Amino acid sequence: MRASAVPVVIVSRDRRERLLSTLARLAALPERPPVVVVDNGSRDGTVEAVRARHRDVEVIALDRDHGASARNVALRALDAPYAALCDDDSWWAPGALARAASAMEAAPRVAVLAGRVLVGHEERPDPTCELMARSPLGREPGLPGPRVLGFVACGAVLRREAVLAVGGFDEHYGIGGEETRLALDLTRAGWWLAYARDVVAHHHPGAERRHPWRRVRTVRNDLWTTWLHRSLPTAARRSADILAGAGATAPLAAAAALRGAPWIARGRRPLGPQAERELRLVERQAAA
């Protein structure tokens, strides 16, 4: 592996053609990053197609769907300080990975560099990125942008050792809202997350991402993260807010979240006072 290259990690399942298109875009980058694909038990010939058409891509084939936690498999397999995440429908802009590596080298307390994600052919800024750009947490010396308490997975560069030390992506979560759990785990461990406007990723999501069950899972995961990281009074208040904003999916999401109550109770570790204050600032900004 080239010492200066940031490897790219992609998790995919049953989206062969989208993945092949993304791999072609990554292969055209000037950085020529190494790529690791973790296949979550695809049944559409994804593994065979990638191995046939992109022989330089490492493919790790899993026997079932591990959701976002499949990224942990790739992170453990890599021998590099950083790893850039992609979805099978997203890719990095030319030069973005080199800028990310330089920014991470200059800021050793940063565990996640959250890039600017441009969505669709219109290249609309992702709403989460617009919020991060105006983060109320300010910009510490040496950081490429403001500190944040979240990220968009398809546009993030991770400090591999830090992420694995806190357990990586939780296997319970699947895909949808899994980033916040990891962001708060890292924050509690003393790491920073920072937004970098000049580290750009492109995301062209398909219609399947709007499936109602995806929304149920995301709301469920938001509830789980709240119950894991917040004091009981705050968790009760935030849960009510989350469900109020969930619309028709609220009953299904609440029921799904309650099924996780046993492991949530065992894993609860509320944030410390400073992190809690900062999280409330971020939540007030998002609600404004």
N, C-alpha and C positions, 0 to 999 in steps of 0.2 A: 504494500500500500504506500502511495506517495506521502511523504511526511507532511507536506503542506496541504494535502487534500482533506476536506471534511467529508466523511462518508455520509451517504443518504440512506435513510431507513424508510421503507414503504411496507405497510401491512395491507393486504388485499384479500378479497374473497369473491369468487364468481364474477369478476369484472375484467375478463381477459383483454378485451379490445381497448378499454380505457387504460388499463395498466400498460399495455404495449405502446400506446401512444405517448404516455408519460415517460416511459423509459427512453423512447426515441428523443424526446425533448431534453432529457437529462444528459444523454450521450452527446448532444450537440453543445453543451456548455463548455466555455473555455477552460474551466477548472478540471473538466473530465473527472468528476468525483466517483469514487467507488460507490457502488449501489448494492444494498442488501434488501431483498424482497422476502418478507415472511408471509407465506401463504396460509390462510386460516381454513384449510380443509376444502379448497375449491373443488367443484365437480364439473367445471366447464373446460378443463384442459389447460388452465392457466399455467401450472408448473411446467408442463411439457412445452408449451409455446414459448415461455420466457427462456427456458434453457436452450431451445432451438434457435431463437432469433437474437438473443442477447447473451452470448456465451461468456462475456466478462462480468455479468451480474451474478452475484451469489444468491442462490435461492434456498431458503429454509422452509421445507414443507411440513406443516403440522397436520395432525390427523383430525382435528376438529377446530371449531371457531373459538379462539381465545380472546376475541375482541381487541381492545386497545392494549391489553397486557402482552400481546404478541410482540409489541415493540421491545419489551424487556428481553426477549429471546435474542433479538438482533443486538441490543446494547451489550449483552453479556458476551456475545460472539466476537465483537469488535475489539481491536487493539488500537484505539485512537482516543485522544482526550475529548473530542467533541463529536456529536452526531447531529445531522440535520434531518428533520422529519418531513416526509411528504405523504399526502394521500395518493391513491391511485388516479386521482383526477386533479392533481396539483403538481407544480414544478417550480424550481427556483429561477430567478432572473439571472442573466449573465453577470458575473462579478459579485453576486450576493453572498455566496459562500466564502469567498476570500475576505470580504469585508466583515463577515460574521466572525471568522477565525481571528482576525486582527483585533476586533472589539473584545472578544472573550479573553484573548491573551492580555489585553490591557486592563481587564477588570476581573481579577481572580475570585472575587466574591459572587460573581454572577453565575448562577446555575442554569438559567434559561434566558436566551436572547430571543425576544418576541419580535418577529419581523412584520413588515407591512404587507398585508394580503390584499391583492387586487382580484376582484371577483368578476367572472364572466368576460365576454367579449368587450363589454363596455368598460372593463377594468374599474369597477366601483370599489372604493375602499370598504373593506369589511367593517361593519358597525363596531365590532369589538375593538378593532385597531383604532378607529376614530376615538373611542373612549380612552384607550391606552395612551394615545398621543397627548391627551389633555389630563393625564393622571394627576391627581391632587397630591401625590407623594413626593413630587419634585425630582430634581436631577442631582445626584451625588457627583462629586468630582471623579473624573475618570470614566464615567458611564457614557455610552453613546446616546442616551436618551433618558426619559424619566423612569423611575422605578415603578413597577406594576405588581399586581397580585394575581395575574392570570395570563393566558396566552391562547393563541389559536394553533392547534397542533400541526396543521399543515403548513405553518409558516414559522416554525420554532427551531432553534439550534440549542442543543442540550449539552451541558457538561456531564459527560457520561458517568463519571465516578460519583458525583453528587446525587444524580438521579437514582442510581442503583443503591446508594447508601440509605435512601429513605424508602426503598421498596419498589420504586418505579411506578408504573401505571397499575392501578388496582384491578385484579382479575374479576372482581364482582361487577364492574361498571359496564363492560361491553364498550361500545363506541357511542359517544354523545354526552358532552359535558364532563368528560373524564379529566380534562385539564385542570379544573379548579381544585380538585382533590390533591393532585400532585403539586400544584403551585403552593397550596397552604402547607402541605407536608414539608416542602423545601423551606418555606418562610419560617416555620416553627423550628427547623433545624439550623437557622441562622444564615441561610443563603438569600441572595437577592435575585430578582427577576427584573429585566430592563427591556424597554421598547426601543427598537432601532428602526427609524423611518427609512433609512437607506438600504436596509436588508430586505429585499422585495421577493415575494412569492406570488405566483399566479394560481388561481383556483377556479376551475370550471365545473361546479357541481352539477350532477344530473338530477332529474326529477325524482328519483327514488329517495333522495335525501329529505324530501318533504312528506314522506310516508308518516301517517299519524302515530305509528308505533315508535318511530324515531323520537317524536316529541314526548311520548310517554316515558321513554327511557331517559331522556335528558332531564325531565322534571324529577323523576325518581332519583337520578344521580345528584341533582341539586339538593334534594332533601337529605340524602345520605351524607353529603359533604357538610351540610349545615349541622346535622346531628352529631357528626364526628368531631367537629372543630369549634363549636360554639357553646357557651354556657347554656344551661337549660332554659332560663328566661329568654335569652336571645334566640335560641333555637326555636322556641315556640313561636315567637313573633315572626321570625324569618320564614318559618314553615307556612304560616298563614299567608304571608305575602307571596310566597312562591306558588301556593295553590290558587290564590286569588288571580294570579296572572296566567294560570295554566288553562283556563277556560274549560271546554268540554272534556279535556284529558285529565282533569284533576282527580276524579274518583279512581280511575285506573292507575294513575301514577301514585296516589296515596296508598292504594292497596299493594302495589308492587314494592313500594318503599318499606311498608310495614313488614313484609316478608323477610327483609334484611335486618330486622330489629335485633335478633340474637347476636350476630357478629358485630353490628354497630355498637351494642352495649359493651362488648369485650374490647373494642378498639378505640373507644372514645378518648380523645386527648385534646381538650380545649386549648385554643391559642392563648399565649401569654398576653398581658395587658397592652403592650405596645402594638403587637400585631393585630389585636382586636380593635384598637383605636384606628389603625390604618385601614383595616378592612371596612370599618363603618364609614370612613371618609370615601372610600371607593364606591360603596353601596349608595351613599347619598348622591354622589356624582351621577351614577347610573340612573337613579330614580328621578333626577332633576329634569 
